[in-house]
Amino acid sequence: MTATGTPLTATHAPQTLLRLPLWWRLAMADLRSSLGNFTVFIGCIALGVMVITSVGALSDALRAGLAAQGRSLLGGDMTFSRVHVRASSDERTRLALEGTLSETATLRTMARRTDGSEQALAELKAVDANYPLVGAVKLDGAPSLKAAIQSSQTAAVEPLLLERLNLKIGDALTIGETTVTIAAKLMAEPDGIADRSTFGPRILISTQTLEKTGLDQPGSLIRWRYAVTQSNDIATREQLKAARVKVRSDLPQSGYTSADRFDPSPQLTRTLERLRQFLTLIGLTSLLVGGVGVANAVATFIDKRRKVIAIMKSLGAPGHVIRAIFLTQILCVASIGIAIGLIAGTLAPLLVAALAGDKLPFELRFQISAASIATAVLYGLLVALLFTLWPLGRAERIPPSVLFRDDVSGDSTRPKPVIIAATVLTAVLLLAFTVLSSDARLIALSFCAGLTVIFIVFAGVGRLIPKLARRLPRSTTPEIALAIGSIGAPGGLASSVLLSLGLGLSLLVAVSLVDASLVRELTGRLPQKAPAYFVLDISKAELPAFQALVEKDLPGSTLETAPMLRGRMVAIKGTPVEQIKVGLEAAWVLTGDRGLTFAPSIPHGSDLIEGEWWPPGYQGDPLVSFEVELAKKLGVSIGDTVTVNVLGRNLTARVANLRRVEWDNLSLNFVMVFSPNTLQAAPYKLLATITLPPSASLDQEVALAKSIGKAFPSVTPIRVKDAIAQFNTILEKVLTAVRIAGSVTLVSGALVLAGALATAQRRRILDAVILKAIGVTRRRILTSHLVEYGLLALIAAMIALGLGSLAAWITVNQVMNISFAFSWSAVAQALGIAFALVALFGGVGTLAVLRAPAVPYLKSE
């Protein structure tokens, strides 16, 4: 009761309702009874948002897990590593000021049975007594790491290598110039992510044993790594970064690459970020395909409200009120779809952890950032607005007299300029957000441009096909005549079917053709002209004997050699590489160490593009030849300086010329080739390729590798075909993942297709009723529908095949610089998926049409 005795419910409740705008009350009242009309709308938005959210959530969970376990994954709070050169006593003293120090060394080598009957490529890791500083090594067969490797001439070996060489615990294994006893199986190492490559199974030994192998020689490709742990682990990211910078400042010529526990594997972090960006683009594609379903759902909903709109306009309702009512409803429905997508997407890390958590190298930590949520919400809202503003604007412009008539001709009223401007602005915002939120902005822009072209093509074809169908001469076959008539009728399915299927099919065709081209390149053309072996770590003194052995075992073989060192690029034109921002396609050159060489003449497989090669016997200032494409991406031109750290010393050279390199012939080529006077005095090893004569058999090839292993234990031959097969296996997994991600787009297309068929169902039932009334059989009606769906599926598949082939050709021929290979399996895949989806949804819709009773529909008309 108030002071006047009036009940609160009698006065204040109505006043509260009156405060709400009229358009809001009307929108909410109508939405309560019409929410079921937006099933496809909600499904399309939810699916796309789910993909984007799940990508963000999984990326956040991986990053959180990486950060939470960074100390054990890295093996310390900080690490400092470089190739070739072990830390000097002064450097070790400086590094030890940061905390407890542990030294490890990793390299590739051949592990052999003592009888020489079998050998396999392996990764050798030598560790000191302090290893591991954090975490624990898991062994089978030994009580501790000290018991397994710190005694003389013993090792812990991964089970895979034991299987390959048919060895067991207690057997002997030859490494380099010494023999070790297998004391345990190596099951896991704590710093495996940060200190692991992919060349073979791991062998773990002590640094004392490494010295006995003879593999630690000047110029050998050994990566020395120094892990540091502090007395506590509460140092912040900024403090550890400052400590790393201070070490580099105190040791300016050391050339160490550093990392800390907040980012224990920068390469893995970059890979995760690129994967997140790529899958986000896939999710956006799914959203845009679903946008067609959104537009159809909105248009259908408005069509069902034509008389309501007409009454409102007749009673004086202004256009902006009508627009506000429907826009409010659409935004509420979009919010429901976004909420469903967010909930489903955030469960992705839990699903991955449950299904494959034991296969991951570290534990996922469930965490999703506000940025990931905001990204998914923004994408969902922008796509919903992009596809709803236009039909809403058209409804606002249609006069009441038209709204009261049946729509049989397909209205083409344009929205007001303000709606057109809002639609364009939404598209621009969507494009800008997509590009600016990606590190690979050129790729994101190209992706968006490609999607736009495909949308325009399929939208144009969707308008053209009905016009062509109306102009075709009438077929004498009733079923075909009915099918073509349905395609040409107003409000037909051509536009929806083509748009819904086209984009997903185009993506799958492109991936299939890229896959086919790469497989043919890797398994077909390359091995025919490529060397049989790459051989590492040949010393200058061993070269004559090595050449003699190859010629003796396989006469007619071609041996090509080049000096090789590893060095890290530290500056370009005097600017430290840490301050240089380049695209992802060139960033790899600036991270980690690169292979370096020197040559008196232009290497085989290179063409001089600009500048001049140094003269024979050149003894002037250091010069370098740079690969032309990377030079352009890095902004390097003739006369610029490049600084690299080699063997712990900074070396600055002037760019004398630019070369184009034929990388695919697998010749000995490098990004940077220096003048001989720059590096020939340094301790280096030779890299070689062995190209066998065409008549060489597999047995002879294997026998040559065994002979090399016995005669030169410190030399590592790598079979090219095995390396290509390993790469091909990885590539196939990547392409399979792309296909799975791309199939989400087809799921969106299927939703759109189902919605389009449901929308057209009332008209089709009426047509069927009339046809049955005049004596047309159910079989002919069913056949006409199947012919219609089959024609539309065929058109969608053929156009997708053309666009997908074009995209694959651009990717393969222009980006990868390899030959394009057409695959008929891609054609069959596109046709099969198109016909299957259309037959599935079309068949269900046709059955509903044929089962519909005639009387209610005839009465209603």
N, C-alpha and C positions, 0 to 999 in steps of 0.2 A: 504494500500500500504506500502511496505517496502522502505528502502532508495534507493533501485535499481529500484523501480517502479513495482516490482512484486506483484500481488495481494496475500493477506494472504491466501485466500481460495484455491489458486492454489498450494501452497507449504506446508503449515503447516497442513492442514487436513489430507492428505495422510501420512505425517510423524507421526502424532498422531496415526493413525490406525496401522502403521508399528511397533509402539512400543509394541502393544499387541501381546502376543505369538500366534503362529499359532494354537496351540491346543485350545486356548480360543476362537479365531474367528470361528474355525470350530464347536466347541461345541455350541456356541450361535446361529450360523446360522442354525444348525440342530434342536436345541431345539425349535426354534420359530415355526417350522412346526410339531413337534412331541409331544408337551406338552399334547395333548389329550390322548396319550397312557398311561399317568401316573395317570389317575383318581383314580384308586384303591390305588396306591402308596400314593398319596396325602391324600386320605381319611383315610387310615390306620395310617399314621403318625399323621395326624391332630387329630384323635379321641383319640389316646393314650396321646398325648401332652395336649390335651384339659382336659382330666381327671386329669393329674398331675398338670397342671396349675390351674384348678379350685379348687383342694384340697389346693394348696398353697395359692391361693388368698382368699379363704374362711377362712382358718386358720389365715392368716394375718389380715383379716377384723375383725375376732373375737378377736384376740389379741389386735388390735388397739382400738376396742370398749371397751374391758376390761380395757386397760390402760387409755383411755381417761375418762372413767367413774369410774375409780378405787376408787376414794375418796368416792363417794356416795355409790358404791357397797359394799365397806368395812365398811362404816360408820365412816370414819375418815382417818387420815394419816397413823396411825399404830394401830394394835390391839395386845393384849396380853391375852391369854386364858389358862385355865387349868380346870381339873375336880376335884370335891369334895370340894375343899377348897376356900373359899372366900378370897379376898385379905385382908391382915392385914392392920392396920393403917399405919405402916411404909412402906409397899409396895405401898399403895395408894399414900402416900406422894411422894415416888420416881417416880411413874408413872406420877403423876401430874406435875412434873418438866418438862415433855416433852410437856405439853400443857393442853388444856381443856379435862377433863376426863368424860367418861360416862360408867356406869356399867350396864351389862345385864346378865341374867341367863337363861339358857335353859335346859329343861328336858322333858322326856316322862312321861305322866300321863294318867289316865283314866278320861274322862269327862262324867258325868252322869246326867241324868234328876233327879230332886229332888225327884220324886216318885220311883226312882230306876228301872223303867221299861226298860230303854235303856241306853247303855253306849258305848263309842267309844274311841279308842286310839287317843291321840292328842299330839301336841307339845306345851308345855307351855313356854312362854317367858315373863320374868319379866324385866321391864326397870325402870331406875331412871328418875328424872325430867329433866336431860340434854338430854335425848334421843329424837330424833336422832340428833347427832352433825352435820350431813350433810344429805341433802335430806329431804324428807317429807313422812310421813305415809299417805296413802290414805284410807279414811274411808267413810262409808255410814251410815248416821244416827246420826252423831255427828259433831259439828263444828270444833273440834280440838282434838288432842290426849289427851291433859290435861283434857278436858271435858269428854272424853270417859273412861279414866282409873285412873286418879289421885284422883278422889273422892273415898270414902270408898267402897270396895267390888264391883267394876264394872270391866267389861272386854270388849275387842273388839275381835270378833270371826270370823273366816273365814266362808264364806257362806256354804262351803261343810259340815262342822261340824253341822251347823244349820239344813241343809237338812237331815243329817243322824239321828239326834236326834229329828227332827220335832219340832224345836224351832224357835223363832223369837225375834227381838229386844224387850226388856222389860221383857222377861222371865228370870227365874232363872236357874242357872247351878251349879252343885256341883263339886268342884275340891278339892281333898284331904279331909280335915276336915272342909272346909268352903263352903259357898254358895255365888256366885257372880251373879250380875245382868248384863245381856247382854245389853250394852249401844250402841254398834255400830257394823257394819259389817267391818271386816278387809279386804280391797281389795288389798293392796300392802304395802310392807315395803321396805325401801331403801337398807338395808343390807341383803336382803333375800338370795342371793347367798352365801355370806361368812358365814352366820349364820343360815343355814337351812339343816336339814336332811330330811329323807323321811318316817318318821314313821306315820304321820297323819297331819290333818289340824292344823293351828296355833291358839292359844289363847294368847292374849296379855293382860298382867296385869301389875300393878306396883310392885316394890320390896316390898313395905309395905304390899300389898295383899298377896304376896308370903309367907311372914312370918306367915300369918294367916292360910295358907293352911296346915301347919304341914309337908310339903314336904321337907323343908330345914332342914335336919337332918344330923348329922355326918355320913359319908359314903354314902350318897345319890348320885346318878349319875347325878349331876348338873354340867353343864359347865358354869363357870364364865368367862365373857369376858369383857375386858376393852378397849374401843376405845379412841384414843387420836387424837385431832386435834391441829395443831400448828397455830400460829397467821397468817401465810400465807401458801400458798400451792406451794411455789416455791422450796422447798427442792428437791434435786436430788435423784435419786435411791441410789447412794452411800452414801449420807448423812443420809437417812432414814435407810439404812442397818447398818451403823455405830452406829446410835442411838439405834437400836434394840440390837446390840451386846453389847453396853455399859450398857443397862438395864440388860441384862442377866449376864454381868460381875458384876454389882453392887448387883444383887440378884441371886447369884449362886445356891442357894438351892430352888429357887421358882418353877422351872419346867414349866415356861410359854412357850407356843407355840406362836410364833409371826408371823405377816404378815404386809405388807405395801401396800399402794395404787397402787404401780407399779405391784404388783401381788396379787390382793385381794383374790383370791381363788386358792392357789397352786394346790389343788386337781383337780379343773377344768382345770387349765393350763396343768397339766400332762395328763389329759384325752384328751384334744384337741391335744396335741403332739402325743400321741399314735394313736389317730384316724387319724391324718395326715399321720403318717408313714404307717399305715395299708392301707389307701386308695391310697397312693403313690405306694405301692406294687401292688395293684389292677390295677392301671394305667400302671405300668410297664408290668404286665401280658398282658394287652390289647395291649400294644406296641409290645410285643414279638409275640403274636398271629398275629398281623398285619404284623410283620416282614416276615411271610410266604408269605403274599400278596405282600410285597415289593420285596422279592426274585423272585416271579413269574413274577411280572411286569418287573423287570430288565431283567430276562432271556428272556421274550417275546420280549422286546424292542430290545435286542441284536440280537435275532433270526431274527427279521425283518431287521436288519442292517447287516446281514451276507455278502451279496454281496458288500456292501459299505466297510466293513472291509477288505474283500478279495482284492478289488481294491486298497485300501490304502496300504496293505501289499505287494501287487504285485509291487507297485510303490516305494517300499523301506521304507515305514513308519515303524519306530521301534515300538516295543511293548509298550514301556513306553509312547509314544505319543498317541497311541490308548487308553491306559488305562487312560491317563490324560483327553482325550476328554470325554470319557463316565463317568469318575468319577466326572468331573466338572458338567456335565449335571445332574447326580444323586444328587449331593450336592445342586445344585440350586433347583431341584424339592423338595428335602427334606426340604430345607429352606422355600419353599412355604407352605408345609404341617405344618411345625413348626409354621410359622407365623399365619396361620389360627387357629391352635390349641391354640396359645397364646391369640389371640383376643377373641376366643369363651370362653376360660377358665377364662379370667379376668372378664367376665360378670357374673360369677357364684354368687358373693356376691350380685350384684344388683338383680339377679333373686330370690335369697333366701329372700332378704329384701322385695321384692315386694309380694312374695307368702306367706311368713311365718314370716315377720318381727314383727308383733304384738304378736307372740307366743314366741319370744325370750325374755330371762330375761333382756337383755340389747341391746342397739342399735348398729348395725354394723357400722363400719367406713371403707369406701372403701379405702383400702391401700394394695398394693402388693409390697413385698420386692424384691430387686435384687437377693437375694438367691433363692427365689421361681421361678423367671424367669430363672435364670441360671440352676436350677435343671431340669426344664422341657426341656430347650434347650439341655442340655447335654444328658439327656436320649434319646431325639429324634434323635440327631446326632449319638450317639453310636449305637442305634438299627438300624438306617439306614445303617451305615457302616458295622455292623455285618452281615447284610443280603445281602449286595450288593458287597462286596469285592470278595467273592467266584465266583459268575457268571461273574464278570468283569475279574477276573484272568483267568478263563477258556477261555473266548473269546480271550484273548491275546495269549494263547498257541495254539489255533487251527490253523493248516496250511492253506494257501489259497486254496489248492486243496480240502480240506474238506469243507471249507466255501462256495465253489461254488456248493456243492452237497446239495440235499434236506436232511433234518434231519429226518430220519425215524426210527432210532435205538436208539436215546437217547445218546448223547455224554457224555462220562465219563472222559474227560480230566481233570487232576488235575492242579490247578494253580501253578505258580512258588513258590518256598519256601518262598520268601519274602512276597507274598500275604497270604500264609498260616500263616506265623508268624504274619502278621498284623491282620489277622482275630482272631487268638488266643489272641493277645495283646488287641484287642478291647473287646473281651469277658471278659478277666481278668479285664480290666478297668471298664467295666460295673458292674461286680460282686463286685469289690472293692468299687466302689462309692456307690452301693446299701447298702452294709454292713456297711461301715464306716459312712454313713450319717444317720444311724439309731441308736437310743439309745438301742433298743433291738436287738443287733447284732446277737445273736444266733438265734433268730426268723427269722431275715432277711436272714441269711445264710441258715437256714433250708428251708425257702420259696424258695430261689433261687435253692437249691439242688433239691427240689421237682419239680420245673418247668423244670429243666434240665432233670431229669429222665423221666418226662411225654413227653417232646419233643423227647428224644431219643426213647422212646417206640413207640410213634405214627409215628415218622420218619421211624423206623425199620419196623413197620407193614405196612406203606405205600409202602415200597420197597418189602416186602414179599408177600403182597396180589396179585399184578400183576403176580409175578412168580408162585404162586399157581394157579391163574386163567388160566395161559397158560398151566399148566400141567393137569388140570382137563379134564376128558373125555368129548367129545362134547355131549351136550344135544340133545335129539331128538326133544325138543320143540324149535322152531326157535327163539321165543322171548328171552328165557333164554340163548340160544347159543349166540345170538347177544349181550346180556347184559354182559355175562362173557367174550366174546371176546373183548368188549370195555374196560372192567376193566384190561385185560391183555395186551392191546395194548400199544406201546411206547407212552409216553406223556399222559397217562390216568389220570383220576381224583382222583385215590385212595389216593395218597399222599396228595394232596391239601385238599380233603374233610376230611380226618382223622385228619390232623393237624389243620385245621381251626375250626372244631367242637369239637375236643377231649378235648382241655384244658378247654374251657368254660364249657362243660358238666361235666368234672371231678370236677371242682370247685363247681358247683351247686349240684352235687350228694353228695359231701363231706359235704356241709353245710346242706343239707336236712337230712342226716344221723346223723350228730351231733345234729341237732335240735330234731330228733326223739328220740335219746338216752337220751338227757337232759329232754325232756318232760316225757318220761317214768320213769326216775329216780325221777323227782320231783313230779309227780302226781300219780305214781303207787307204786313203791317199798318203797319209803321213808315214806309216811304217814302211811303205815301199821305197821312199826316198830318204828316210831318216836314218841316222846311225843306229847301230845295234846296242851300243853301250856308251854311257858317259862314265868317265873314269876320273876319280878325285885323288888329290894328294900324291901326284907323281913328283918326286924330287928331280932337280936338274941332273944330278949325278946318275939317277936311275933311268933316264930317258933312253939312252942308246940301247941298254939291255932290254928295256921294255919294248922298244920298236922291234928288236931282233926276235923277241919271244912271239909277238903278234904275227910277224911275217913267217916265222917257222911253223906255228900252229895252223895258221890259216893264210896261206899265200894269196896275194891279191887284195888283202884288206887295206883300207885307207885309214891312216891315223892322222888326225888333225889335233894340234895342241895349241894352248894359249896360256900365258902366265895368268895366275888368278890370286887375288887377295880380296879380303872383305874390308869394307870401310863404310863409315857412316857420314852422310852429308850433313854438315853442320851450318853452312851459310851459303847464300846465293847473293851475289853482288854486295857482300858485306853484311847482309841482313840475316840474323840467326833463323834457322828453319822453323823454330817454335813460333816466330812472329809472322810467318808467311801463311796466308790463307789461300788454298787452292781447292779445286773440285775433288770429289772422291776418286775420279779416274786418274788423278796424278798424285794424290796424297801419299800413296804407298811408297813413292820414291823418297819421301822425306822422313819416313818412319823406319826405324831399324837400320840394319846394315845392308849394303848392296855389294854385288860382285864387281870388282874393278880389274882392269887389265891394261897392258900397254902393247903397242904394236908399231913397227916401223912403216907399215903400209896399210891400206884400207882392208879391213877384214873381209873374208869371204861372206857373202850374203848381205853386204852393206853397199849402198850407193851414196856417193857424195852429192849433197843437194845444194849446199851453200858454203862458201869459204874454200880454203885450200888446205891440203894435207901437208904436214911438216916434211921438210926435205930429209933425205937419208943422212944419218949422222948428226941430226940436230942436237945442239947443246945449249940452247938459250933458256929463257924462262919456261917454267912448266906450262904445257898446253894440254887441252883436252878436247876430244870430239864428243858431241852430245847427240843423242837420238832426237830427230827433228820434231816428232809429234809431242813428245814429253817436253821438249824445249819450249814449244809454243804454249803448252798448258802451264808451264812454270814461269813463263815470261822471260826465258833465257834466249839471248841472241849473241851473235858473234861479237867478241870483245868483252863480254861480261865475265865476271870471275865466279868460280865455284870452289868452295872450301870443303874438303873431306878430311875425316880423321882416319888415318891408316896406321896401324901398329902403335897406337897411342900418341900420334903426332899429327897436328893439323897441317894440311898441305893445300895451298891455294894455287889454282891453275886458271889460265885464261882460255875461254872458249875460242878455238881456232876454226872449227867447221861444224856443220850439222850433217848427220847421216840419216838416210831412211834404211831401216833394218827389216829384213824378211825373217820375222820371228818364227814363222810356221815351218821353216825348213830345218829347224833345230841345229843350225850351225852354231859355232862358238861366237856368240855376239853378246854385247854388253851395252847398257845404257851409256856408260862413260868409258871411253878408250883414251888413255893418256899417251903422251909422247914418251919414248923409251927412257930418256934421261930423267924422267920424273920418278919412276918406280923400280927401274931395273937393279938398283943397288940394294933394294929391300929384300929380306928373306921371303921368298914366295915358293909356292908349289905350282905345278902345272895341272891344268884341266884338259882332258883329252876326250875326243870322240873316236869310236872305232866303227867304221862302216864296213860290213862284211861283203865279200863277193856274192853275187846272186846264187851261186851254186852251193853256198854254205848250208849245211843241214842244221837242225836244232841240236843234235848230239854234238856236232862240232862247236856250235856256239856255247853250249854248256861246258864243254871240255876246255875251251879257251878261258872262260871265267874261273874255272878251278885252277888252271895253270897259273893265271895271274895271281890268285890268292895264295898259292904255295910259294911262288917265286918272289912276290912282292907283298908281304903281309900287311904293310902299312897303307897299301893302295886300296881304294874302294871302288869297284866297278858296279854301276847301277844299270840294270837292263832297261832300255827305253820302253820296250813293249809292256813290261810290268808296271812302270811308272804311268804309262798312258792308260793301262787297264785300271789302275788304282784311281786315277783322276776321273776316268769314265764312270766308275762306280759311284764316286762322290757326286759327279754331275747328274747321274741318273736319280739319285736321292733328292737333289735340289729340284730337278725338273718335276719329279713326282710330287714334291711338296707344293710347287707352283700350280700343278694341275689340280691338286686337292683344294688349294686356296681359290683357284679360278672357278671350281665347281660351285662355290658359294654364289657366284654371279648367276650361274644357271638355275640355282634354287630360287633366287629372286625372280628370274625370268619365268620359272614355273608358277610362282605365286601370281605374277602379273597375268600370265596366260589363263590360269584358273579364274581369276577375277574377270578378265575380259569375256571368257566363255559364260560365266555366270550372269554378267550384265546383258549379254546378247540372248540369254536363254528364253526370256519372255517373248521376244520377237520370233525366235525360232520355233517355239511351241505353237504360236499362232499360225506361222507359215505351215507347220506340219499338220495342224488341225485342218486348215483349209485344203491342203493337198490330200489328206486322207478323206475329207468330205467329198472331193471330186473324183475319188477312186484311185489315187496313187498308193501303191503298196508300201508297207514298212520297209521292205528290202530296198526299194528304190530311194526312199528317203535316207536310209542308212548309207547306201552307196554314195549318194550325192554329198553327204556330209564328209565321208571319208575322202572322196576326191577333192573336196574343197580344202580339208585340212592337209592332205598330202601335197597339193599344189603350193600352199603357203609354206609348208615345212621345206619343200624343195627350193623355193625361192630364197627363204631365209638361209638355208645351208649353203646355197651357191654364192650368195653375196658375202656371207661370213667367210667362205673359203677364199674368195677374192681378196677381201680386206685382211684376213689373217695371213694370207700368203704375202701380201704387200708388206705388212708389218714385220713378218719373219725375214723377208728379203732385206729390208732396211737394217734390221738388227744384225743379221748374219753377214751381209755383204759390206755394209758401211761401218758398222760398229766393231764387229769381230774380225773383219777383213779375211773371211774364209769363203769358200764356194757355197752357194745355196743349193740345197738338195730338196727336190719335191718328193713328198711322201703320199702315196695313194692311201695308206692307212689313215692319214689325217682326214682325207676326203671321206672315207668310210665312217670314221668316228663322228664327223660333223653330221653327215646324213643320218647315221643311226640314232644319235642323240636327239636330233630335231624330230625325226619321225616318231621316236618312242615317246617323247614328251607330248607332242601334239596328239598322237593316237591315244595316250592315256587319258589326258584331260578332255580331249574331244570325244572320246568314246563314252566316258562317264556322262558328259553333257548330252550326247545324242540319246543315250538310254533314257535319261530323264525326259527328253523331248518326246520320245516315242511312247512313253508310259503315261504321259499327261492326258487326262480326260478332256474330251472335246467340248462338252456342254458349257462348263463354266467360262471358258474363254470366248465361245461364240456369243454367250449372253452378255459378257462384259464389253464386247465390241459392238 
